[in-house]
Amino acid sequence: MLRARLLRLAESEHVLLFTMHHIVSDGWSTGVLVRELAACYTAALRNEPVALPPLAVQYADYTLWQRDWLAGAELERQTQYWRNQLAELAPLDLPTDRPRPAQISGRGATLPFAVSPELYERLNALAQREGVTPFMLLLAVFQTLLARLSGQSEVAVGSPIANRTHAQIEPLIGLFVNTLVLRA
């Protein structure tokens, strides 16, 4: 689930590589790991004891909270909420450059691109004028593009969220991420 490798580039130059499976970490966890490693490394350089604060809870505590919370009536309430929110939402039907196969493979592709510094600044300025974050602005643009391309009046996009809703779980390493459906 976690692999580490120390690469020696020169006598006093090293790179520490970490590979973590997504089932044991999320983007937030990377920040936690880097901060704690930096604190440990600094303490080792100064020949001081490591002074990481004790954790109030463990990941296992979170999983038990989740299991207890999403049981019985609460699970049904949450499920019904999302059924209502997504009711009558048609699947996105985008035009393609060739017919879709009967059996969809799930294979995809990437199209890398760069945004010029000028466009980046203009987007940030527009977001500030409108009182939204750059993410919100680009999400609205993306959803508008999908609506125009598909001819549909409503589209839904899934967006990952940190899902760290309690201060006690903020310093934990683990997979807390969830996907939030944003319907517009």
C-alpha positions in Angstrom: 0.0 0.0 0.0 3.0 2.3 0.6 6.4 2.2 -1.1 9.3 4.4 -0.4 12.6 4.7 -2.2 15.5 7.0 -1.5 17.4 8.0 -4.6 21.0 9.3 -4.2 21.6 11.8 -6.9 24.9 13.1 -5.5 27.0 13.0 -2.3 24.6 15.4 -0.6 21.6 15.4 -2.9 18.8 12.8 -2.5 15.2 12.4 -3.5 12.7 10.5 -1.4 9.9 8.9 -3.5 6.6 7.7 -2.1 4.0 5.7 -3.9 0.8 5.3 -2.0 -2.2 3.3 -3.2 -5.3 5.5 -3.3 -7.1 3.1 -1.1 -4.9 4.2 1.8 -4.5 7.9 1.1 -5.9 10.9 -0.7 -4.6 14.3 -1.7 -5.0 15.7 1.8 -3.0 12.8 3.2 0.0 13.8 1.0 0.2 17.1 2.8 0.0 15.4 6.2 2.7 13.0 5.3 5.0 15.7 3.9 4.5 17.9 7.0 5.2 15.0 9.4 8.3 13.8 7.5 9.6 17.4 7.5 9.1 17.6 11.2 10.8 14.3 11.8 13.7 15.2 9.5 14.2 18.5 11.1 14.2 16.9 14.6 16.8 14.3 13.4 19.1 17.1 11.9 18.9 18.9 15.2 19.4 15.7 17.2 16.1 16.5 19.0 13.2 14.1 19.8 10.4 14.0 17.4 7.5 16.1 18.7 4.5 15.2 16.6 1.2 15.9 18.4 -0.7 12.7 19.5 -3.6 11.8 17.3 -7.0 12.1 18.9 -8.5 9.4 16.8 -7.3 6.8 14.3 -8.6 6.0 10.8 -10.3 2.9 12.3 -12.4 5.2 14.5 -13.5 7.1 11.4 -14.6 3.9 9.7 -16.6 2.9 12.8 -18.3 6.3 12.9 -19.2 6.0 9.2 -20.6 2.5 9.7 -22.6 3.5 12.7 -23.9 6.7 11.0 -24.8 5.1 7.7 -27.0 2.4 9.2 -30.7 1.8 9.1 -32.8 4.9 8.8 -29.9 7.3 8.2 -28.7 5.3 5.2 -32.2 5.3 3.8 -32.5 9.0 4.4 -29.2 9.8 2.6 -30.0 7.5 -0.3 -33.5 9.0 -0.7 -32.0 12.5 -0.6 -29.7 11.7 -3.6 -32.4 9.9 -5.5 -34.5 13.1 -5.2 -31.6 15.3 -6.1 -30.8 13.3 -9.2 -34.4 12.4 -10.2 -35.2 12.9 -13.9 -31.6 13.7 -14.8 -30.9 12.2 -18.2 -27.5 10.6 -18.9 -25.2 13.0 -20.6 -25.4 12.4 -24.4 -22.5 14.0 -26.1 -22.0 13.9 -29.8 -19.0 11.8 -30.9 -16.8 11.7 -34.0 -17.7 8.1 -34.6 -20.5 5.7 -33.4 -20.1 4.4 -29.8 -19.6 0.7 -29.6 -22.3 -1.5 -28.1 -19.9 -2.6 -25.4 -18.1 0.4 -23.8 -14.6 -0.4 -22.8 -14.0 2.4 -20.3 -10.7 3.2 -21.9 -10.0 6.9 -22.1 -7.3 9.3 -23.2 -5.8 12.6 -22.1 -5.4 15.8 -24.0 -2.7 17.9 -22.3 -2.9 21.6 -22.8 -1.4 24.7 -21.2 -3.2 27.9 -20.2 -1.1 31.1 -20.9 -0.2 33.2 -17.9 -2.3 36.0 -19.4 -5.4 33.8 -19.6 -4.7 32.5 -16.1 -4.7 36.1 -14.8 -7.9 37.0 -16.7 -9.7 33.9 -15.3 -8.6 34.8 -11.7 -9.7 38.4 -12.2 -13.1 37.3 -13.5 -13.5 34.9 -10.6 -12.7 37.7 -8.1 -15.1 40.1 -9.8 -17.9 37.5 -9.6 -17.1 36.6 -6.0 -16.4 32.9 -6.8 -13.4 30.7 -6.7 -11.5 29.8 -9.9 -12.8 26.2 -9.4 -16.4 27.4 -9.4 -15.8 29.6 -12.5 -14.2 26.7 -14.5 -16.9 24.3 -13.3 -19.6 26.6 -14.6 -17.8 27.0 -17.9 -17.4 23.2 -18.2 -21.0 22.5 -17.4 -22.1 25.2 -19.9 -19.9 23.6 -22.5 -21.4 20.2 -21.8 -24.9 21.6 -22.0 -24.3 23.2 -25.3 -22.5 20.2 -26.8 -25.2 17.8 -25.6 -28.2 20.1 -26.2 -29.4 19.2 -22.7 -30.7 21.8 -20.3 -29.3 20.0 -17.2 -25.9 18.3 -16.6 -24.3 16.8 -13.6 -20.6 16.6 -12.9 -18.9 14.6 -10.1 -16.3 16.4 -8.2 -14.0 14.9 -5.5 -14.2 16.5 -2.1 -11.8 16.1 0.9 -14.7 14.9 3.1 -12.8 15.8 6.3 -15.8 17.1 8.2 -14.4 16.8 11.7 -11.2 18.6 13.0 -10.1 15.3 14.7 -9.6 13.6 11.3 -7.7 16.4 9.6 -4.2 15.2 10.8 -4.9 11.6 9.7 -3.6 9.8 6.7 -6.2 7.8 4.9 -8.8 7.8 2.2 -11.6 10.2 3.2 -12.3 11.6 -0.3 -15.9 11.4 -1.6 -17.5 12.5 -4.8 -20.1 15.2 -4.8 -22.6 15.4 -7.7 -23.0 19.0 -8.9 -26.1 19.4 -10.9 -26.7 22.5 -13.0 
